[in-house]
Amino acid sequence: MGLHSGKFTDYTYDEKNHLLKVFRPATVFNRAKQMEAEGMNGEIQTTHQTYTLLRNHYYLTRRDIVSEKTEVYILNRKKEI
């Protein structure tokens, strides 16, 4: 599995059909998809952007590879608080 964090801000509301349409920037989705494709079985990989959000709450290990413009980390386990 691959996790990547980025902006997710664009949406529209269709009043006629009562639909909320959310637009995901392709870069966020594609980066997570790339992380999954390059992943190791049974592991959750994160990009550096997601690492910065999770590092205070989870143990993560830096992987030896650097994937297209970002470092890769493996999510290990939650920290005890």
C-alpha positions as CSV (number, residue, x, y, z in Angstrom):
1,M,0.0,0.0,0.0
2,G,1.2,3.5,-0.7
3,L,0.3,6.7,1.2
4,H,1.0,10.2,0.0
5,S,-0.2,13.6,1.4
6,G,-1.0,16.7,-0.6
7,K,-3.6,19.4,-1.3
8,F,-7.2,18.2,-1.6
9,T,-9.1,21.4,-1.9
10,D,-11.2,21.7,-5.0
11,Y,-14.9,20.8,-5.1
12,T,-18.2,21.9,-6.6
13,Y,-21.8,21.4,-5.6
14,D,-24.4,20.7,-8.2
15,E,-27.6,22.1,-6.7
16,K,-29.8,20.6,-9.4
17,N,-28.7,17.0,-8.8
18,H,-27.6,17.6,-5.2
19,L,-24.1,16.2,-5.9
20,L,-20.8,17.3,-4.3
21,K,-18.0,16.8,-6.8
22,V,-14.5,16.6,-5.4
23,F,-11.5,17.0,-7.6
24,R,-8.3,15.3,-6.6
25,P,-5.1,16.7,-8.0
26,A,-3.7,13.9,-10.2
27,T,-0.2,14.3,-8.6
28,V,-1.4,13.2,-5.2
29,F,-3.3,10.1,-6.5
30,N,-0.5,9.2,-9.0
31,R,2.2,9.4,-6.3
32,A,0.2,7.0,-4.0
33,K,-0.4,4.7,-6.9
34,Q,3.4,4.7,-7.7
35,M,4.2,3.9,-4.1
36,E,1.9,0.9,-4.2
37,A,3.4,-0.3,-7.4
38,E,7.0,-0.1,-6.0
39,G,5.9,-1.5,-2.7
40,M,6.9,-4.5,-0.7
41,N,4.3,-7.1,0.1
42,G,2.6,-6.6,3.4
43,E,4.2,-3.2,4.0
44,I,2.7,0.3,4.0
45,Q,5.0,2.8,2.3
46,T,4.8,6.6,2.7
47,T,6.3,9.5,1.0
48,H,8.3,12.2,2.8
49,Q,5.3,14.5,2.9
50,T,3.3,11.8,4.8
51,Y,6.2,10.9,7.0
52,T,6.3,14.5,8.3
53,L,2.6,14.2,9.3
54,L,3.0,10.7,11.0
55,R,6.5,10.8,12.6
56,N,5.3,12.0,16.0
57,H,2.7,9.3,16.2
58,Y,4.2,6.3,14.4
59,Y,7.6,4.6,14.0
60,L,8.7,4.7,10.4
61,T,11.9,3.4,8.8
62,R,13.5,5.0,5.8
63,R,13.8,2.7,2.8
64,D,17.1,2.6,0.8
65,I,15.4,3.7,-2.4
66,V,14.4,7.2,-3.4
67,S,11.3,7.3,-5.5
68,E,10.8,10.0,-8.1
69,K,11.6,13.2,-6.1
70,T,10.8,11.9,-2.6
71,E,12.2,9.6,0.1
72,V,10.3,6.4,0.9
73,Y,9.5,5.3,4.4
74,I,7.9,2.1,5.8
75,L,5.2,2.5,8.5
76,N,6.1,0.2,11.4
77,R,3.8,0.7,14.4
78,K,2.1,3.3,16.5
79,K,4.1,5.0,19.3
80,E,2.9,4.6,22.9
81,I,1.9,7.9,24.3
